[in-house]
Amino acid sequence: MENVIKNVIPKNMGNMKIDADDLINLINEDKAVLIDIRMPFETAVWSLKFTIEIPAHQLPDNLEKLPNDKLIVVACPHTDRSIMARTYLASKGYDVRYLSDGLLGLMQRLKGGKAKDIKLDK
């Protein structure tokens, strides 16, 4: 955790978050995975086929589900939980960012015909 807090300086802050366009590009290049950290009652209402669903409070018990060879992007509807989850995973040594626009921003970006921008067939 000490290394995580030592990196909380202005020049490194951009390395803690990622926007929807950059995330889409990295997913399409198979260089990143999106972890949906919402609660099951939230994902039951709407979920995304291109995420790994692990509620934030269950991350400690599910680290084996996370790849070590890709950027991990955590997301919730906005950013509150994502920032905390990102900090936790960074303290465990993962290359991790949070989605700066949250899942709601990502859905806004992918609405309508723009949904084709993300490649779901791997």
C-alpha positions in Angstrom: 0.0 0.0 0.0 2.9 2.3 0.7 4.0 2.2 -3.0 0.4 3.0 -4.1 0.3 6.2 -1.9 3.8 7.2 -3.0 2.5 7.4 -6.6 -0.4 9.8 -5.7 1.4 12.8 -7.2 0.1 15.0 -10.0 2.3 13.6 -12.8 1.1 10.0 -12.1 -2.6 10.8 -11.7 -3.3 10.1 -15.3 -2.1 6.6 -14.9 -4.9 5.9 -12.4 -7.9 6.4 -14.8 -8.9 5.7 -18.4 -11.6 7.1 -20.6 -14.1 5.2 -22.6 -12.4 5.6 -26.0 -9.0 4.4 -24.7 -10.7 1.5 -22.9 -12.5 0.5 -26.1 -9.3 0.6 -28.1 -7.4 -1.6 -25.5 -10.3 -4.1 -25.3 -10.3 -4.3 -29.1 -6.5 -5.0 -29.0 -7.0 -7.6 -26.3 -4.8 -5.6 -24.0 -7.3 -4.8 -21.2 -10.3 -6.3 -19.4 -13.2 -4.5 -17.8 -14.2 -5.6 -14.3 -17.8 -4.7 -13.4 -17.6 -4.2 -9.6 -21.3 -3.5 -9.1 -23.5 -5.6 -6.8 -25.5 -8.5 -8.2 -28.8 -6.7 -7.8 -27.3 -4.0 -10.1 -26.0 -6.3 -12.7 -29.3 -8.2 -12.7 -31.0 -5.1 -14.0 -28.4 -4.5 -16.8 -25.1 -6.1 -17.5 -22.4 -6.0 -20.2 -21.3 -9.1 -22.1 -17.7 -7.9 -22.3 -17.0 -7.6 -18.6 -15.9 -9.8 -15.7 -18.5 -9.3 -12.9 -16.9 -9.3 -9.5 -18.6 -7.1 -6.9 -16.0 -4.8 -5.2 -16.4 -6.4 -1.8 -15.6 -9.8 -3.3 -12.4 -8.8 -5.1 -10.1 -10.1 -2.3 -11.6 -13.6 -2.7 -11.5 -13.6 -6.5 -8.0 -12.3 -7.4 -7.3 -15.6 -9.4 -10.0 -14.5 -11.9 -7.9 -11.4 -12.8 -5.3 -11.6 -15.6 -1.8 -10.6 -14.8 -0.9 -9.9 -18.4 -3.5 -7.2 -19.2 -4.5 -3.8 -18.0 -7.4 -4.2 -15.5 -10.0 -1.5 -15.7 -12.6 -1.4 -12.8 -15.9 0.3 -13.2 -19.1 1.1 -11.4 -21.9 3.4 -12.5 -19.9 6.5 -11.7 -16.4 6.3 -10.0 -16.8 6.1 -6.2 -16.4 2.4 -5.8 -14.1 2.1 -8.7 -11.5 4.4 -7.2 -11.5 2.3 -4.0 -11.3 -1.0 -6.0 -8.5 0.4 -8.1 -6.5 1.4 -5.0 -7.0 -2.1 -3.5 -5.9 -3.9 -6.7 -2.9 -1.5 -7.2 -1.8 -2.4 -3.6 -1.8 -6.0 -4.7 0.5 -5.3 -7.7 -2.0 -5.2 -10.5 -1.8 -2.8 -13.5 -5.1 -1.2 -12.9 -7.1 1.9 -13.7 -10.6 3.0 -13.1 -13.1 4.1 -15.8 -13.2 7.9 -15.5 -16.7 8.2 -17.0 -18.1 5.1 -15.1 -20.3 2.5 -16.7 -23.0 5.1 -17.4 -20.6 7.2 -19.4 -19.4 4.1 -21.3 -23.0 3.2 -22.2 -23.5 6.8 -23.4 -20.4 6.4 -25.6 -21.6 3.1 -27.0 -25.3 3.9 -27.5 -26.9 3.4 -30.9 -24.7 2.7 -33.8 -21.6 3.3 -31.8 -22.0 0.0 -30.1 -20.3 -1.5 -33.1 -17.1 0.3 -32.0 -16.3 -2.5 -29.4 -15.4 -5.9 -30.8 -17.1 -8.6 -28.9 -16.0 -11.6 -30.9 -12.5 -12.7 -29.9 
